[in-house]
Amino acid sequence: MLKIQELRELIKLINESNIDEFSFESEGSKIKMKKHKEEAVQTIVQKVVEDAPKASIVKEVVQPVVQQVQAESQPAPVAPPVKETPTANENLHKIVSPMVGTFYASPSPDTAPYVKQGDKVKADTVVCIVEAMKLFNEIEAEVNGEIVEVLVENGQLVEYGQPLFLVKS
């Protein structure tokens, strides 16, 4: 079963993403979340066990978290529109986000970005970090070439498959 803090993090991430429905099953526990437009995240937790007291405990623990999130929730910030990429040049490789998360151009706020427009990269060059659920995932270029354009801003929420960089191979 997820801990309260993990459940809060999960609710927050779902609320901030474009995901409308999410379900998770583990060790007999089931979590299902649905978003409705202009509403907070709705969470339903069921414990699939014959032991009724445990199921009521799960309900008692999760209900205050749901109420708190609903009370504190505000409309999720809208991500800036994705820039249209030039399609005239077919030699450009798109480096895409492998997951939903937050894009970071540098390893820390006070350091230079991993890459910028005009930089030469190799296939194993780290170009950015995508943070999801407090895990920082280094994203590599996957091709040799030159960064033509950075398509997202530092700190921007990104979706699975969203282009992050254009690379001229």
Protein Blocks (a to p, Z undefined) as FASTA:
>chain_A
ZZfklmmmmmmmmmmmmbfbdcddeehiacdddddehiacddddddddfblmlmmmmmmm
mmmmmmmmmmmpccdddddddddddfkbmmbccdddfbdcdddfbfbfkbccfbdehiac
dfklcfbdcdeehiacdddekiacddfbdcbdehiacdehiafbdcdZZ
